Amino acid sequence: FKKVADHIIELGNLREFRPQALANTVWSFAKTEQTNPKLFKKVADYIIALDNLHLFIPQNLSNTVWAFAKAEESDSRLFK
């Protein structure tokens, strides 16, 4: 998990990730109780920077929110 998280964190941006891939990534970390605040921050920063969430289907959004809650990660900008 650490190697994957480190790789994602080091990426310049997350544009290559589709919403489902982002949701699945944070979900898998939360489900297996792997903590990595830097990874969650990177994902939150990316989502916040998007103009809109039209590419996120409800399942992507709910999985992402669940993962942040389960991992006890929060970002006030993301969850306004």
PAZAPA-4460 file (N, C-alpha, C; in steps of 0.05 Angstrom, whole numbers, plus 32768, in hexadecimal, padded with zeros to 4 digits):
% residues 80
    n_x    n_y    n_z   ca_x   ca_y   ca_z    c_x    c_y    c_z   seq   type   mol
   8010   7FE8   8000   8000   8000   8000   8011   8019   8000     1      F     A
   8027   8019   800F   8038   8030   8011   8044   8037   7FF6     2      K     A
   804D   8023   7FE8   8059   8028   7FCE   8045   8035   7FBA     3      K     A
   802D   802B   7FBB   8018   8036   7FA9   8012   8053   7FB1     4      V     A
   800E   8057   7FCB   8008   8072   7FD5   801F   8085   7FCE     5      A     A
   8037   807D   7FD3   804E   808F   7FCD   804F   8096   7FAF     6      D     A
   8049   8083   7F9E   8049   8088   7F81   8033   809C   7F7A     7      H     A
   801B   8099   7F84   8005   80AB   7F7E   800B   80C7   7F89     8      I     A
   8016   80C8   7FA1   801D   80E2   7FAD   8031   80F1   7F9C     9      I     A
   8044   80E3   7F91   805A   80EF   7F81   8051   80F8   7F66    10      E     A
   803A   80EE   7F5C   8030   80F7   7F42   802B   8115   7F42    11      L     A
   8030   8122   7F2C   802B   813E   7F2A   800E   8145   7F2C    12      G     A
   7FFD   8134   7F20   7FE0   8138   7F22   7FD3   811D   7F20    13      N     A
   7FB9   811D   7F23   7FAA   8104   7F23   7F96   8103   7F0B    14      L     A
   7F9C   8112   7EF6   7F8A   8113   7EDF   7F87   80F8   7ED1    15      R     A
   7F9A   80E7   7ED4   7F99   80CD   7EC7   7F85   80BA   7ED6    16      E     A
   7F7E   80C1   7EEE   7F6C   80B1   7EFE   7F4F   80B8   7EF8    17      F     A
   7F40   80A4   7EF2   7F23   80A8   7EEF   7F17   80A9   7F0B    18      R     A
   7EFF   80B5   7F0D   7EF3   80B7   7F28   7EF1   809C   7F36    19      P     A
   7EEA   8087   7F27   7EE7   806D   7F34   7F02   8063   7F3F    20      Q     A
   7F18   8069   7F30   7F32   8061   7F3A   7F3A   806F   7F53    21      A     A
   7F34   8089   7F54   7F39   8098   7F6D   7F29   808D   7F84    22      L     A
   7F0F   8089   7F7F   7EFE   807E   7F94   7F07   8063   7F9E    23      A     A
   7F0E   8052   7F8B   7F17   8037   7F92   7F31   8037   7FA1    24      N     A
   7F43   804A   7F9A   7F5D   804C   7FA8   7F59   8054   7FC5    25      T     A
   7F4B   806A   7FCA   7F47   8072   7FE6   7F36   805E   7FF5    26      V     A
   7F23   8051   7FE8   7F12   803D   7FF4   7F23   8025   7FFE    27      W     A
   7F36   801D   7FEC   7F46   8005   7FF4   7F58   800C   800B    28      S     A
   7F63   8024   800C   7F73   802B   8024   7F62   802C   803D    29      F     A
   7F4B   8037   803B   7F39   8039   8053   7F30   801D   805B    30      A     A
   7F28   800D   8048   7F1D   7FF2   804E   7F32   7FE1   805D    31      K     A
   7F4B   7FE3   8055   7F60   7FD3   8061   7F6E   7FE1   8078    32      T     A
   7F63   7FF8   807F   7F6D   8008   8096   7F8A   8010   8092    33      E     A
   7F91   8016   8079   7FAC   8020   8073   7FAB   803F   8074    34      Q     A
   7FB8   804B   8087   7FB8   8068   8089   7FCD   8074   8077    35      T     A
   7FC4   808A   806A   7FD7   8099   805A   7FCB   80B5   8055    36      N     A
   7FCE   80C7   8069   7FC2   80E1   8066   7FCB   80F0   804D    37      P     A
   7FE4   80ED   8045   7FED   80FB   802D   7FDE   80F2   8014    38      K     A
   7FD8   80D8   8012   7FC8   80CE   7FFB   7FAC   80DA   7FFC    39      L     A
   7F9F   80DA   8013   7F84   80E5   8014   7F84   8103   800E    40      F     A
   7F99   8111   8017   7F9B   812D   8011   7F9F   8132   7FF3    41      K     A
   7FAF   8121   7FE6   7FB4   8124   7FC9   7F99   8120   7FBA    42      K     A
   7F8A   810C   7FC2   7F70   8106   7FB5   7F5D   811D   7FBA    43      V     A
   7F5C   8126   7FD3   7F4A   813D   7FDA   7F51   8156   7FCA    44      A     A
   7F6B   815C   7FC9   7F74   8174   7FBA   7F6C   8172   7F9C    45      D     A
   7F6E   815A   7F91   7F67   8156   7F75   7F49   815B   7F71    46      Y     A
   7F39   814E   7F81   7F1C   8151   7F7F   7F14   816E   7F82    47      I     A
   7F1F   817C   7F96   7F18   8198   7F9B   7F1F   81A9   7F83    48      I     A
   7F35   81A3   7F75   7F3D   81B3   7F5F   7F2C   81AF   7F45    49      A     A
   7F1C   819A   7F45   7F0B   8196   7F2D   7EF6   81AB   7F2A    50      L     A
   7EF0   81B2   7F12   7EDB   81C6   7F0D   7EC0   81BC   7F16    51      D     A
   7EBB   81A2   7F12   7EA2   8196   7F1B   7EA6   8178   7F1F    52      N     A
   7E92   816C   7F28   7E94   814F   7F2E   7E83   813E   7F1B    53      L     A
   7E7E   8149   7F03   7E6C   813B   7EF0   7E75   811F   7EE8    54      H     A
   7E8F   811A   7EEA   7E99   80FF   7EE3   7E96   80EB   7EF9    55      L     A
   7E90   80F4   7F11   7E8C   80E3   7F28   7E6F   80D9   7F29    56      F     A
   7E6B   80BF   7F27   7E50   80B4   7F2A   7E4B   80B2   7F49    57      I     A
   7E32   80B0   7F51   7E2C   80AE   7F6D   7E3D   8099   7F7C    58      P     A
   7E42   8082   7F70   7E52   806D   7F7D   7E6E   8077   7F83    59      Q     A
   7E7B   8085   7F70   7E96   8090   7F74   7E96   80A4   7F8B    60      N     A
   7E82   80B5   7F8C   7E80   80C8   7FA2   7E7C   80BB   7FBD    61      L     A
   7E6A   80A8   7FBE   7E64   809B   7FD7   7E7C   808A   7FE1    62      S     A
   7E8A   807D   7FCF   7EA2   806E   7FD7   7EB8   8080   7FE1    63      N     A
   7EBB   8097   7FD4   7ECF   80AA   7FDC   7EC9   80B6   7FF8    64      T     A
   7EB0   80BE   7FFC   7EA8   80C8   8016   7EAB   80B3   802B    65      V     A
   7EA3   809B   8026   7EA5   8085   8039   7EC3   8081   8041    66      W     A
   7ED4   8081   802C   7EF0   807C   8032   7EFC   8092   8044    67      A     A
   7EF6   80AB   803E   7F00   80C0   804F   7EF6   80BD   806C    68      F     A
   7EDC   80B7   806E   7ED1   80B3   8089   7EDE   809B   8098    69      A     A
   7EE0   8085   808A   7EEB   806D   8097   7F08   8071   809F    70      K     A
   7F17   807F   808E   7F33   8084   8093   7F37   809C   80A7    71      A     A
   7F21   80A8   80AF   7F22   80BF   80C1   7F33   80D5   80B5    72      E     A
   7F30   80D9   809B   7F3D   80EE   808D   7F28   8103   8086    73      E     A
   7F2F   811C   8089   7F1B   8130   8083   7F29   8148   8075    74      S     A
   7F1A   8155   8065   7F24   816E   8058   7F0C   8181   8056    75      D     A
   7F0D   8196   8066   7EF6   81A8   8067   7EEF   81B4   804C    76      S     A
   7F03   81B6   803A   7EFD   81C1   801F   7EED   81AC   800F    77      R     A
   7EF2   8193   8014   7EE5   817E   8004   7EC9   8179   800E    78      L     A
   7EC5   817B   8028   7EAB   8174   8034   7E9B   818C   803D    79      F     A
   7E9B   81A2   802E   7E8B   81B9   8034   7E6E   81B3   8031    80      K     A
***
